[in-house]
Amino acid sequence: MGLYAVPGIESWGIMIFVLFALMAFNELGRTTRWGGIALFLVVPVVLTIFVWPVTAAPGNEYGTGTWFNWVKTYSALAGCLGFMAIRFIPGLSKKKWALTFPPLILALNILEACIRDFEVYGYGLFQGGYVDHLWTISGPWNIINGIAGLLNILTICGWAGIVISKDSSKDMIWPDMIWAWIIAYDLWNFSYTYNCISDHSFYCGLTLLLASTIPSFWIKKGAWLQHRAHTLAFWIMFIMTVPQFADRIAPVPTTHNPRAFLIVSILSLASNLALFIYQMVRIRQKKLHPLKDEVYVDTEAYKKTLKVYA
């Protein structure tokens, strides 16, 4: 049983190119203020006016004209611009009300995907079929992964400890968002894309998640949410502009095997349930307030992130 019917070595080459392109644009938007303004404000305005009304029109043959794509596009861009405000407006990162924005926009993005998983189950396509020109198959995996996503929301913690790095890039560092949460999120989000955007998930799932996870571990630790928002925005803007990419230019379909959907979703739920239980135990043992306190402040991952960048 495989996950994808990869056509050949050229598909892996395209995947690697997309991965490094996303990471490169992320670095441009992250390290230069002018780059961020151009990429997350100027370019989207131009595309909204002149391009997307055609390439992402409702009912188009590539499925980019759905409510979900449009909402996801602007929520990702809102995240990027909001994070830039926190990073570059003096004193804003010290305001507790401002620091509620990162967890709220993150939770909203996860909730949107959970709703989509439940919606796909509601289609009743238990033998597979097409919705908005995209192949999908309904099954218990949608419910399983939707629950995993809700658990992922509940384990978002420690946003009161968000700080701005002291180097020139002024990154938004979230020390309490340690590797365990990132991995649980990645497994959930990959399962969501596999379930709901199946034949596009090689890029919008696997490749896109690597584009934010790699820099989170090896380029700029502690800035995962910033990496994720940037790369997600880039990908969605690209696919709204070139909707035929995943279907015609470089298609990599899934194997359409129900067992694969089930296994991927069970892994997603298991990881998020384990994280939820572990986090609840820590909160109870240390008598923490889940909405105010940082949960992982005594861990090595937290200490290393805060020591190096803040």
Buried (B, 14 or more C-beta within 10 A) or exposed (E): EEBBBBEEEEBEEBBEEBBEBBBEBBBBBBBBBEBBBEBBBEBBEEBBEEBBEEBBEEEBEBBBBBEBBBEBBEBBBBBBBBBBEBBBEEEBBEEEEBBBBBBBBBBBBBBBBBEBBBBBBEEEBEEEEEBBBBBBBBBBBBBBBBBBBBBBBBBBBBBBBBBBBEEEBBBBBBBBBBBBBBBBBBBBBBBBBBBBBBBBBBBBBBBBBBBBBBBBEEEBBBBBBBBBBBBBBBBBBBBBBBBBBBBEEBBBBBBBEBEBBBBBBBBBBBBBBEBBEEBBEBBEEEEBEBEEBBBBBEBEBBEBBBEEBB
